[in-house]
């Protein structure tokens, strides 16, 4: 199928599509193909393969990203149809923008600790992986934000990162002792990987870590810790938010830390907050309790 993707890319370029459009479409299609191969689903099994993938990414991508992915896949299948490479174009699912989203599984604090403790930090990879996971859970940033962090974005004197979201908006996020210690341990090892790159997280070849690379890290140690929940790339991020709320953090503070795009999740977060915690907070803080 890789040859078909390359032909499709050439077709997009020939149609004078912008570089951003070409890159976005190919990224979505490659993601679709890799996921289906990993899960042993036939890529050209039309309706089933497309619906299978859209359901799989529904909990980890925004509605806008899913819609873009569907547009890319529909365009790809039309190209394949024009080349007589598929018999028919599959029917794509319609998204309900008003449908309530699911934030997926939430880890307990104990489960997070099991994942972190499962890392072998006697080698560069383990030291790097611990820094990545501590940063994801310690700040609540998205994987795409983590791979965009540079050395200059990390302030170890005041313990905060300067995080930029997909729209280029910046926010200052503090991090705790565990994340700081992990980063301090990682930086000397990072210099062994590369002294040229300015990216914070590198792969073992000295290049910037990718979103797929972070997913492999999350998946590896979740399995090693024998976590049976169906963890995705946003699990640590959502767990970060829930744990803050359960420990009395103000909802506005959580929104500011995680970015404005988290607004739609706040009601879902509160559904996960223990009723006992809510009662304790009420009794402690309400003037007439």
Phi, psi and omega in degrees: 000337180302323180294326178292322178295319178296320178296320179295320178299316177299323179294319178296318180296320179296332178274007178063033174292148181295157179301321180296318180295314180300313181297317181295315181296314182294322177300315179296318183290319178295321177298318177299311182296313181298321181294317181292321178296315180299325182260013174056045175251132181295119183303328183259025178275032174040241189307316185297313184296318181293313180295324179300314183290315181299320176296323183292325183266358185299328183269353184240354179236153177288161178302321179297318180293322179294318179298318178297321179296318179296319178299317180296316181292321178297317178297320180296315181291329175295320177298315179297322180294317179298330180268006181059034179265344173226152182284324182208158177275129182293159174276127183264142181293147175267136181267136175264108182296338181268357181292137181288126182275157179251128182277359176082190184291147177245132178277147170281165177300321179297321180292322176298316180297322178298319180296312180297317183290344181280353184279131175274107184262028177267006179219168184300315182302312181296321179296318177296314183297321178296318179299319180298310184292322178295324179289319179299312182282329183282343181235342181076015181284159178280161179301320180295330177284324180296317182286347179269351181295138175251170177300324181290342182280349185254123178249105182275350177282319181251000177059062173210160173243151173259105188257137178246129179273185184297340180264004179086002179284137183256148173213147180266126182234122177284158173223158187268189184299317183298314179294320180298313181299321180294319179292318179300320178291328185282322188303316177297325178289324179299322180297336176287335181277320180193139173250000182261318183292143177260359179288145182289307184260122183243153171277180186286355175262005178084009177262162179300136179294143181258170176299320178295324178296319178293322178299320179296324179294311180301314182294317183302311186277337173293318177291320180296325180276000179060042174279120186272354179288153182278078187287142174233184185295338182263002185299314179295322179297311180292324178295321176305313182294315180298316182294325176296313181296319180296332181263015170097008179294144178289136180307323180295324178295317179298318178299317182293321180293322186266349178101161185295337182291355181272355185307317183291347183267348191300317179297322179291324178299316183294335177294336182268346181287130181305134178298328177298319179295320179297316180297319179296316179299318180298310182296330182278327191245341182281132184296340182248014183291000000 
